[in-house]
Amino acid sequence: MGRSPQRFLAPGDVLESWIEGVGEMRQSFVAAERPVVGDYANVRRTGRTSEAQS
């Protein structure tokens, strides 16, 4: 199942989904920030690194 060769989403890609008679949805993808080493628990709790919160 899937593409061959595989293709993964990258920053700048846009995923468009629609259901006829219901509507459409667009999702733009951006690069994730790299968490500070040892800051993983904070990222899981808040979704942001401590640097991003400052």
Rosetta constraint file for C-alpha pairs under 8 A:
AtomPair CA 2 CA 6 HARMONIC 7.22 0.50
AtomPair CA 3 CA 7 HARMONIC 6.92 0.50
AtomPair CA 9 CA 13 HARMONIC 6.32 0.50
AtomPair CA 9 CA 29 HARMONIC 7.59 0.50
AtomPair CA 10 CA 29 HARMONIC 6.76 0.50
AtomPair CA 10 CA 30 HARMONIC 7.44 0.50
AtomPair CA 10 CA 31 HARMONIC 7.57 0.50
AtomPair CA 11 CA 28 HARMONIC 7.99 0.50
AtomPair CA 11 CA 29 HARMONIC 5.07 0.50
AtomPair CA 11 CA 30 HARMONIC 4.35 0.50
AtomPair CA 11 CA 31 HARMONIC 5.20 0.50
AtomPair CA 12 CA 28 HARMONIC 6.51 0.50
AtomPair CA 12 CA 29 HARMONIC 5.54 0.50
AtomPair CA 12 CA 30 HARMONIC 6.02 0.50
AtomPair CA 13 CA 28 HARMONIC 5.99 0.50
AtomPair CA 13 CA 29 HARMONIC 5.59 0.50
AtomPair CA 13 CA 30 HARMONIC 7.99 0.50
AtomPair CA 14 CA 26 HARMONIC 6.71 0.50
AtomPair CA 14 CA 27 HARMONIC 5.59 0.50
AtomPair CA 14 CA 28 HARMONIC 4.45 0.50
AtomPair CA 14 CA 29 HARMONIC 6.32 0.50
AtomPair CA 15 CA 26 HARMONIC 5.68 0.50
AtomPair CA 15 CA 27 HARMONIC 5.15 0.50
AtomPair CA 15 CA 28 HARMONIC 6.48 0.50
AtomPair CA 16 CA 24 HARMONIC 7.16 0.50
AtomPair CA 16 CA 25 HARMONIC 5.81 0.50
AtomPair CA 16 CA 26 HARMONIC 4.55 0.50
AtomPair CA 16 CA 27 HARMONIC 6.54 0.50
AtomPair CA 17 CA 24 HARMONIC 5.62 0.50
AtomPair CA 17 CA 25 HARMONIC 5.29 0.50
AtomPair CA 17 CA 26 HARMONIC 6.50 0.50
AtomPair CA 18 CA 22 HARMONIC 7.54 0.50
AtomPair CA 18 CA 23 HARMONIC 5.66 0.50
AtomPair CA 18 CA 24 HARMONIC 4.00 0.50
AtomPair CA 18 CA 25 HARMONIC 6.18 0.50
AtomPair CA 19 CA 23 HARMONIC 5.64 0.50
AtomPair CA 19 CA 24 HARMONIC 6.41 0.50
AtomPair CA 35 CA 39 HARMONIC 6.18 0.50
AtomPair CA 35 CA 40 HARMONIC 6.72 0.50
AtomPair CA 35 CA 43 HARMONIC 7.23 0.50
AtomPair CA 35 CA 48 HARMONIC 7.97 0.50
AtomPair CA 35 CA 49 HARMONIC 5.62 0.50
AtomPair CA 36 CA 40 HARMONIC 7.58 0.50
AtomPair CA 36 CA 49 HARMONIC 6.87 0.50
AtomPair CA 36 CA 50 HARMONIC 7.94 0.50
AtomPair CA 39 CA 43 HARMONIC 6.44 0.50
AtomPair CA 39 CA 49 HARMONIC 6.61 0.50
AtomPair CA 39 CA 50 HARMONIC 7.31 0.50
AtomPair CA 40 CA 44 HARMONIC 6.29 0.50
AtomPair CA 40 CA 49 HARMONIC 7.98 0.50
AtomPair CA 41 CA 45 HARMONIC 6.25 0.50
AtomPair CA 42 CA 46 HARMONIC 5.99 0.50
AtomPair CA 42 CA 47 HARMONIC 7.41 0.50
AtomPair CA 42 CA 48 HARMONIC 7.07 0.50
AtomPair CA 42 CA 49 HARMONIC 6.43 0.50
AtomPair CA 42 CA 50 HARMONIC 7.15 0.50
AtomPair CA 43 CA 47 HARMONIC 4.61 0.50
AtomPair CA 43 CA 48 HARMONIC 4.86 0.50
AtomPair CA 43 CA 49 HARMONIC 5.34 0.50
AtomPair CA 43 CA 50 HARMONIC 7.96 0.50
AtomPair CA 44 CA 48 HARMONIC 7.86 0.50
AtomPair CA 48 CA 52 HARMONIC 6.04 0.50
AtomPair CA 48 CA 53 HARMONIC 6.80 0.50
AtomPair CA 49 CA 53 HARMONIC 6.59 0.50
AtomPair CA 50 CA 54 HARMONIC 6.65 0.50
